[in-house]
Amino acid sequence: MKLQLALDLVDIPEAKKVVQEVEAYIDIVEIGTPVVINEGLRAVKEIKEAFPHLQVLADLKVMDAAGYEVMKASEAGADIVTILGAAEDATIRGGVEEARRLGKKILVDMISVKNLEERAKEVDAMGVDYICVHTGYDLQAAGKNSFEDFLTIKRVVKNAKTAVAGGIKLASLPEVVAAGPDLVIVGGGITGEADKKAAAAQMQQLIKGA
Ligand SMILES: O=C(CO)[C@H](O)[C@H](O)COP(=O)(O)O
């Protein structure tokens, strides 16, 4: 089980500072969608250059032209690129093909997918590396989380690794870990803490002890 730190509300210097604090406890750094919007793929490039030992995920949430966008993120140094599960099959297949060519990985984000079980099976058959359930900020604000959705994909996904994201905090982590994801994605549960290092260390302990 791996821990991914999601960076959403930072600029590049702040991102570097946070990663420096917690790098010993995480496996993957996510350059979040808002960071890419604000800073471009330069954020991916600078973080990969500064922390080459960590995997970097570019959270582009690709919806079309995945071959091209996976190529551009890969050129910037991304190891993993996200594509939306709601995208066309041709888009997901194009992204997977490009990722294979470049030795990169695809994480499919199932945010807003209504027919989760059926779509997860379809996406799983397309050769993606990770399938991730994700409660976005707008539904987190309405009190939702990803736990039930995770149990659904855990049951039906046979090939890809499974991942879970959306509002995971130290208090909710034991329940998440017990459900057995391959990847746990945490943003505010680390970046929103006064002592980020302690939060990441405790999370790593729970994850690696599982
Ligand atoms: O992709 C995202 C938002 O669209 C976030 O990176 C993801 O939800 C993890 O952050 P948090 O733990 O703060 O919810």
The ligand as an SDF file (V2000), in Angstrom:
LIG
                    3D

 14 13  0  0  0  0  0  0  0  0999 V2000
   -8.0440   15.7040   -6.7810 O   0  0  0  0  0  0  0  0  0  0  0  0
   -8.3670   16.3550   -5.8040 C   0  0  0  0  0  0  0  0  0  0  0  0
   -9.4920   17.3020   -5.8580 C   0  0  0  0  0  0  0  0  0  0  0  0
  -10.1400   17.2630   -7.0930 O   0  0  0  0  0  0  0  0  0  0  0  0
   -7.5950   16.1870   -4.5200 C   0  0  0  0  0  0  0  0  0  0  0  0
   -6.2440   16.1580   -4.8010 O   0  0  0  0  0  0  0  0  0  0  0  0
   -8.0070   14.9250   -3.7900 C   0  0  0  0  0  0  0  0  0  0  0  0
   -9.3810   15.0130   -3.4460 O   0  0  0  0  0  0  0  0  0  0  0  0
   -7.2100   14.7190   -2.4980 C   0  0  0  0  0  0  0  0  0  0  0  0
   -7.2880   15.8430   -1.6820 O   0  0  0  0  0  0  0  0  0  0  0  0
   -8.0970   15.8600   -0.2860 P   0  0  0  0  0  0  0  0  0  0  0  0
   -7.5300   14.7530    0.5580 O   0  0  0  0  0  0  0  0  0  0  0  0
   -7.8200   17.2310    0.2770 O   0  0  0  0  0  0  0  0  0  0  0  0
   -9.5490   15.6260   -0.6200 O   0  0  0  0  0  0  0  0  0  0  0  0
  1  2  2  0
  2  3  1  0
  2  5  1  0
  3  4  1  0
  5  6  1  0
  5  7  1  0
  7  8  1  0
  7  9  1  0
  9 10  1  0
 10 11  1  0
 11 12  2  0
 11 13  1  0
 11 14  1  0
M  END
$$$$
